[in-house]
Amino acid sequence: MGKTVITGKGLGPLAYLREIRSYRLLMFNMAWRDLRIKYAQTFLGLLLAMLQPLILLAIFTVLFEKLIKLDTGEIPYPLFAYSGIIVWNLFANVLVQAGGSLHASRDIIQSIYFPRIILPISKGLSGLVEAMIQMLFLFILLGVYGISPSWKILALPLYVFLNTLAALGIGIWLSAMSLRFRDLMHTVPFVVGLGIWLTPIYYPVSLVPNAYKWMLGLNPITGVLEGYRWAVLGGELNLFNQSCSIGIILFLFFTGWMAFRKSEKRITDFI
């Protein structure tokens, strides 16, 4: 008896979105499974996940505030740095997990049919939960420094969404490309480690020479990071960086989505 392979390759864009919606419980369960596997019965792992951004904050506060004495204006350096750490952790974690999601779920892909795109999206959901937990400490720091968020805080969910969308856009691209280029994911941690220094997380944009500031506009996380700080800490927005970041994020996500859809037809051939 021949084997029947059921795929969604004949679905149009709207029908595909409806199909994803019909599998939303599976997607949420996958996100919950990731969190449960990562932290269940591992108190030390959960503790380290919570302490990691705080340890980084302590290190870079000593390095940049105490030793180098960077000027972050009216924003206390710990608040300035920690807001950047949250943004980068969400971006980096979702990007890496989404990029490797197909190979990590090889068995279930070969067993049943479901829209494969929910695999990287579920990584975004689990990453969001971790980011929300880390963000609680940011609001504790605001209380410590006596800073009350203004009405701008209402824009924070938008920037959290853009942050996740940026990570998913690149992660979906990587997941599609990794089907043919299996060694690609081995280079991602190095690139992510380099990218943290090309993003104004630990240093203010004012530190970058004017001749090179345009390069920050090409980094989609620059605008997202400025948006976070504007929403939580106040200040002003650079409209050029905002426009560039949003445009690049949308471009990466939709082109990554299309590349994934094209590769999805033959995922089982490459896994």
N, C-alpha and C positions, 0 to 999 in steps of 0.2 A: 504494500500500500504506500502510495506517495505521501510526502509530507506537505501539509498545507501551511503556508506562512501568511499570516494576516498582518497587513500594514495599513497605515493611514496615508499612503503616498498620493492617493487620488483626491484627497480632501482639499478644498479651496481654503483661503485664509480664514474666512469667517467660520466655516464648518470646523476647521482645525482648532480655532479658539473655543468653540462650543465643546469640542471633544476634550480639550484641556480642562474646561470647567467641569465636565462630567467626571473627570478623574481627580478632582481637587482633594477629595478625602485621602486618596492614595498619596498625593503630593504632601499633604500635611502629615500623614503618618510617616513618610520617609524623612521629613524634617525632624519629627519627634524621635524617630529611631536613631538618627545621627546624634542628637543631643544625649539620648539615653545611653547609647554605646560609648560615647565619649566620656560621660561623667558618672554613669551608674557604678556604684561601689568603688569609686576612685576619688576619695575625699581629697587626696593630694593633687590629683589632676584638676579638680574643680577649684581648689585653693590657688594653684598656680595660674589657672586661667584668669582668676580675679586679680592675683597679685602681679601678673606680668606687666600690664600697663602702668601699675603703680611703681614697680621697680624701675621701669624705663623712665617714668616721670622723675623719680628721685635722682637717677643718674644724670639725666640731661638738665635738671634744675641746678645741680652742682656744677656741671660742666659749662652750661651756657649763661646761667644767671650769676653764679658766684665767681667763676673763674674768668670767663670771657666777658661777662657783664653786658649781655645783649639788651638793647632797649626795645621793650614791647609797648611803650607808651603807657596809657592808663590801665592796661590789662596786666594783672599780676602774671609773672612768667609761668607758674604752675598751671594756672587756668589756660593760658595761651597754649602751652605744650600739651596738656592733657586733652584738650579739645581736638588737637591734631592727631594725637595717638588714637583716639576713638575712631576718627575718620579713616585713618590708614589701616587700622586693624580690621575694620569691617570690609574695606576694599580688598586688602590682601588676602584675608581668610576666605571670602566668598570667591574671589578670582581663582585661587589655587584649588579649592574644593570643587568648584563648578567645572574647571578645566579638566580635572581628572575623574569626573563623575561617571562617565561612560565605562571606563576601564574598571572602576571600583565596583560597578554594578553589573559586571559581565554575566553572572549567573542568572540574574532576574531578567536581563534583556533577552537571553537565549531561551527563557522559559515561557514568558507570556508577552502579549502585546499590550502596550499602553503608549501614549505620546511620549517619546523619549525626552522631549524638551523639559518634562517635569523633573527630570533628574537634576540638571543644573539649577533649575528654579528652586527646588527644595533646599539646595545648599544655601541659596540666598535667604530663605526663610529661617533656617537654623542660625545663620550668621547674624540675622537681625535680632534674634532673641539674645544672643551673646552681647551684641552691641547695646541693647536696651539695659542689660544688667550693668555693663561698664558705665553707661551714661548716668546711672543713679549716683555714682560717686562724683560726677561732674557737678551735679546739683548740690551735693553735700559741700563741695569746695566753694560753690557760689555762696552758700550760707556762711561758711567759715570766713570768707572775705567780705561778707556783708553786701553782696551784689544781688539786686533783685532784677530778674529779666523783665524787659518791657513787652509791649504788644508784639514786638518782632519775633518773640518765641513761637508765635502761631505759624511762622514760616519754617520752623525746624522740621516737621514731618516731610515737607517738600524736599529739603536737602538730604534727609535720611533716605528718601526714595531715590533721588538722583545718585547718591552714593552707592546704593545697592544696584541700581540700573547700570552704572559705570562698570562695576565689578562683574555683573552678569554679562554685559555686552562683550567684554574681553574674554570672560570665562567660557561663554558659549562659542566664541570663535575658536578658542584653544581646544575645546572638547571636540569640535568638528575636525580641526586640523590634526589633532592627535590620533585620529583613526588611521591616517596615512603616515604620519611622522611620529612614531611612538616615542622617540627620544626627546620630543619637544618639551614635555612636562619636566624633564630633568633640568632644563635651563630656567624654568620659571622662578624657582626660589631665588636664584642669583639675580635675575632681573628685578624681582620685587624688592630684594634687599638693596639694590642700587637705586631703585625708584624713590625710596623714602628720603634720600638725600637730594633728589631733584624736585621735591615738593616742599613748600614752606611750612613744614610741620614744627620743627624745632627752632626755626629762625624766621624773622619777619620778612615780608616782601621788600621792605625798604632797604634791607641789607644787600639785595641784588642790584648790581649796576644797571642804570637805565638802558644801556645798550643791549642787555640780555633779558630784560623783563618781558619782552614779547614772547620769549620761549615758555614762560610760565603759563601764558594763555593757551599754549598747545597742550599743556598737561590738564586733562579733564578734571583731575582732583583739585587743582588750584582753586577753581571757581566754587566747587563744592565746599572746600575747606573754609574759604572766605565766607560762604553763606552760613555755615555752621556758626562761625565766630560772630558774624553780624547778628544772627538770630538769638544767640545766647548771651553774648558779651557786649553787643552794641558796636558802634563804629560806622564805617561807611563801606559801600560795595563798589568794587571796580566793575563797571558795566561791561567793559571789554572782556575781562576774564570770565564774567558770568555768561555772556553770549557765546564765547568760544567754547567754554566747558559744556554748556547745554547742547550746543550744536554737535560737538564731537561725541558726547555721550549718546545722543539719539542716533547718530550715524553708526557708531560701533554696535549699538544694540540691534538695530534693524538689519544691518548687513550681516551681523553675526547670526541673527535669526534666520535669514535667508540661506546663509551658508550651511547652517545646521539642518534646515529642512531639505536641502539638496543632498546632504550626506546621510540623512536619516533613512533614505530609501535603501541604503546598503550597509547599515550599521552592523547587522549580523554577519556580513561577509568579512568585515575588518576586525571585529572584536575577537 
